[in-house]
Amino acid sequence: VAATTRKGASFFNDSTQALFIKLGTVASATDYTVKVPARGYFELITPAYTGAIDGIWAAANGAVKITEIKD
């Protein structure tokens, strides 16, 4: 979901599989912005991207912990 008031965001891959995050829609293992390894961390740089963010795992096994910073 797009968030025009997003000032930042962090993602912790609480999984044993890689997480593919796309700044945009329809992430895949071949079309992504960043590959977050198992138990890895990713943080949006400032100024933060405010469009939709999508993600997909190499194989579902866990969860992603997301913290979004807004106005």
C-alpha positions as CSV (number, residue, x, y, z in Angstrom):
1,V,0.0,0.0,0.0
2,A,1.3,3.5,-0.9
3,A,1.9,5.8,2.1
4,T,2.4,9.4,1.2
5,T,3.3,10.3,4.8
6,R,5.9,7.5,5.1
7,K,9.2,9.0,6.5
8,G,11.0,5.6,6.8
9,A,10.6,1.9,7.3
10,S,12.5,-1.1,8.4
11,F,12.1,-4.8,7.6
12,F,13.4,-7.7,9.6
13,N,13.2,-11.1,7.8
14,D,12.2,-13.4,10.7
15,S,12.4,-16.5,8.4
16,T,14.8,-19.2,7.3
17,Q,14.3,-18.2,3.6
18,A,15.3,-15.2,1.6
19,L,12.7,-12.3,1.3
20,F,12.5,-10.4,-2.0
21,I,11.3,-6.8,-1.5
22,K,10.2,-4.6,-4.4
23,L,9.7,-0.9,-4.2
24,G,6.6,-1.2,-6.4
25,T,4.2,-4.0,-7.0
26,V,4.5,-7.7,-7.9
27,A,7.8,-8.7,-6.4
28,S,9.3,-12.0,-7.6
29,A,12.6,-13.9,-7.3
30,T,13.7,-12.2,-10.6
31,D,12.0,-8.8,-10.3
32,Y,12.9,-7.1,-6.9
33,T,14.7,-4.2,-5.4
34,V,16.5,-5.9,-2.6
35,K,17.0,-9.5,-1.5
36,V,16.9,-9.8,2.3
37,P,18.6,-13.0,3.5
38,A,17.2,-15.2,6.3
39,R,17.3,-13.3,9.6
40,G,18.4,-10.2,7.6
41,Y,17.5,-6.5,7.9
42,F,16.6,-3.8,5.4
43,E,15.9,-0.1,6.0
44,L,14.6,2.5,3.6
45,I,16.9,5.4,3.0
46,T,15.8,9.0,3.5
47,P,13.9,10.4,1.9
48,A,11.8,7.3,2.0
49,Y,10.0,5.8,-0.9
50,T,6.2,6.4,-0.5
51,G,4.8,4.1,-3.1
52,A,3.6,0.5,-2.7
53,I,6.0,-2.0,-1.3
54,D,5.6,-5.7,-2.1
55,G,7.4,-8.8,-0.9
56,I,7.7,-12.5,-1.6
57,W,9.7,-15.4,0.0
58,A,11.9,-17.9,-1.8
59,A,9.7,-20.4,0.2
60,A,7.2,-19.4,2.8
61,N,8.6,-20.1,6.3
62,G,8.2,-17.3,8.9
63,A,7.3,-13.7,8.9
64,V,8.6,-10.2,8.3
65,K,8.6,-7.6,11.0
66,I,7.9,-4.2,9.6
67,T,8.2,-0.8,11.4
68,E,6.9,2.2,9.4
69,I,7.7,5.8,10.5
70,K,5.1,8.4,9.5
71,D,4.4,12.0,10.2
